[in-house]
Amino acid sequence: SQLFSESGQTLLEAIIALATAVVIISAMTVIVISSLNNAQFSRNQNQATQYAQQGIEIMKNISQSNWAAFASLPSGSYCLSQDSTTLIPKGTDCGQNVGIFSRGIDISQNSTSCTPSTSLVTVIVSWSDSKCTSAIDPYCHKIKLVSCIYNSTSISPP
């Protein structure tokens, strides 16, 4: 009778040890998956910031190469395609223009947020991932950079 008691106790210990191992492995799996998702989001956020900075630089270059043409652009929203310095008016088919990212530019000529004779330029880079569930706006993550652009050729050096 003592033999059956000891084998039952060993079976119970094995089941408890197995259950503990399953709980620990499950917790580790959740932590690893969460870490990988956070790393991917961080990588996308950094890439979007770089695309936004590139967009601001492109707008500065456009303004410096021909201020009159830049200043005559109507205030409004534009798209900026990958590897391009050509602005496309929004409303036309902009689509995904840089991989999973979409880069848009808002120009406000003679904005009160900037000094006179400057343009307020906002570059918005949006991207989509598995967390974006809206059918209306599939790009649920956004990075926005704002800059006042002025005619740098009209300022005389000291």
Secondary structure per residue as TSV (DSSP state, phi and psi in degrees):
chain	resnum	aa	ss	phi	psi
A	1	S	-	360.0	-33.2
A	2	Q	H	-71.1	-29.1
A	3	L	H	-63.1	-43.2
A	4	F	H	-67.3	-35.7
A	5	S	H	-65.0	-42.3
A	6	E	H	-68.8	-38.6
A	7	S	H	-71.3	-33.1
A	8	G	H	-67.1	-38.5
A	9	Q	H	-67.5	-38.9
A	10	T	H	-65.3	-40.6
A	11	L	H	-62.9	-42.6
A	12	L	H	-63.0	-42.8
A	13	E	H	-62.9	-39.6
A	14	A	H	-65.7	-40.6
A	15	I	H	-66.1	-41.9
A	16	I	H	-64.5	-42.6
A	17	A	H	-63.9	-42.1
A	18	L	H	-64.2	-43.8
A	19	A	H	-62.5	-40.5
A	20	T	H	-64.1	-43.1
A	21	A	H	-62.9	-41.1
A	22	V	H	-63.6	-42.7
A	23	V	H	-62.9	-44.1
A	24	I	H	-65.7	-44.7
A	25	I	H	-64.9	-39.6
A	26	S	H	-62.8	-43.8
A	27	A	H	-63.4	-42.3
A	28	M	H	-64.1	-38.0
A	29	T	H	-63.7	-44.5
A	30	V	H	-61.6	-42.4
A	31	I	H	-64.7	-42.7
A	32	V	H	-65.6	-44.1
A	33	I	H	-64.1	-42.3
A	34	S	H	-63.2	-41.6
A	35	S	H	-63.6	-41.8
A	36	L	H	-64.4	-41.5
A	37	N	H	-63.4	-42.4
A	38	N	H	-65.2	-38.7
A	39	A	H	-65.0	-41.5
A	40	Q	H	-64.9	-42.4
A	41	F	H	-62.7	-44.0
A	42	S	H	-62.4	-41.1
A	43	R	H	-62.4	-44.6
A	44	N	H	-65.1	-38.9
A	45	Q	H	-64.7	-42.1
A	46	N	H	-64.1	-41.9
A	47	Q	H	-64.4	-41.3
A	48	A	H	-63.6	-38.9
A	49	T	H	-63.7	-41.1
A	50	Q	H	-63.9	-41.4
A	51	Y	H	-64.4	-36.8
A	52	A	H	-67.9	-43.6
A	53	Q	H	-61.8	-40.3
A	54	Q	H	-62.6	-39.9
A	55	G	H	-62.5	-42.3
A	56	I	H	-62.5	-43.9
A	57	E	H	-62.6	-40.6
A	58	I	H	-62.5	-42.6
A	59	M	H	-64.9	-39.7
A	60	K	H	-62.8	-42.4
A	61	N	H	-64.6	-41.2
A	62	I	H	-61.2	-44.1
A	63	S	H	-67.4	-37.6
A	64	Q	H	-74.5	-30.0
A	65	S	H	-76.3	-31.2
A	66	N	-	-157.1	86.4
A	67	W	H	-61.4	-40.1
A	68	A	H	-60.8	-43.7
A	69	A	H	-66.9	-40.8
A	70	F	H	-65.6	-45.4
A	71	A	H	-66.7	-22.0
A	72	S	T	-87.7	-4.8
A	73	L	S	-62.9	133.9
A	74	P	-	-67.6	143.8
A	75	S	S	-59.9	140.3
A	76	G	E	156.7	-167.0
A	77	S	E	-105.4	139.7
A	78	Y	E	-135.1	162.9
A	79	C	E	-110.2	152.0
A	80	L	E	-128.8	111.0
A	81	S	-	-73.4	162.3
A	82	Q	T	-64.5	139.5
A	83	D	T	56.1	34.9
A	84	S	-	-138.2	150.2
A	85	T	-	-113.9	15.1
A	86	T	-	-97.7	125.4
A	87	L	E	-82.2	135.7
A	88	I	E	-112.6	123.8
A	89	P	E	-58.9	134.5
A	90	K	T	-67.1	149.6
A	91	G	T	110.9	-30.8
A	92	T	S	-81.8	176.1
A	93	D	-	-77.8	99.9
A	94	C	-	-86.3	-42.9
A	95	G	-	63.1	-169.9
A	96	Q	-	-77.5	114.9
A	97	N	-	-104.6	-10.3
A	98	V	B	-141.9	77.1
A	99	G	T	65.4	-123.8
A	100	I	T	-83.3	-0.5
A	101	F	E	-100.5	149.5
A	102	S	E	-125.1	127.1
A	103	R	E	-112.4	120.3
A	104	G	E	-119.1	152.9
A	105	I	E	-131.1	129.9
A	106	D	E	-108.8	128.5
A	107	I	E	-115.8	130.4
A	108	S	E	-123.7	102.9
A	109	Q	E	-72.7	141.2
A	110	N	T	50.7	46.8
A	111	S	-	-68.9	143.1
A	112	T	T	-73.1	-13.0
A	113	S	T	-75.4	-18.5
A	114	C	S	-115.2	172.6
A	115	T	-	-69.6	163.0
A	116	P	T	-56.6	152.0
A	117	S	T	63.0	32.5
A	118	T	E	-127.5	166.3
A	119	S	E	-121.2	136.0
A	120	L	E	-89.5	119.2
A	121	V	E	-115.6	127.0
A	122	T	E	-118.8	122.3
A	123	V	E	-105.2	125.0
A	124	I	E	-119.0	119.9
A	125	V	E	-110.5	122.4
A	126	S	E	-115.2	153.0
A	127	W	E	-147.8	163.0
A	128	S	-	-121.1	148.1
A	129	D	-	-148.6	-168.1
A	130	S	T	-67.5	-14.5
A	131	K	T	-83.8	-12.0
A	132	C	-	-84.7	115.0
A	133	T	-	-116.1	-7.4
A	134	S	-	-75.9	131.3
A	135	A	S	-77.8	-23.9
A	136	I	S	-74.2	-47.3
A	137	D	-	-128.7	96.5
A	138	P	S	-71.2	-12.3
A	139	Y	-	-96.6	92.7
A	140	C	-	-92.5	-5.8
A	141	H	E	-114.0	138.4
A	142	K	E	-141.3	144.8
A	143	I	E	-121.8	134.0
A	144	K	E	-128.5	127.9
A	145	L	E	-120.6	137.2
A	146	V	E	-122.7	137.6
A	147	S	E	-147.1	145.4
A	148	C	E	-94.4	124.0
A	149	I	E	-111.1	133.5
A	150	Y	E	-130.2	168.5
A	151	N	-	-78.2	96.4
A	152	S	G	-72.5	-17.1
A	153	T	G	-78.2	-17.0
A	154	S	G	-86.1	-6.8
A	155	I	S	-97.1	122.5
A	156	S	-	-81.3	141.1
A	157	P	-	-68.6	154.9
A	158	P	-	-69.7	360.0
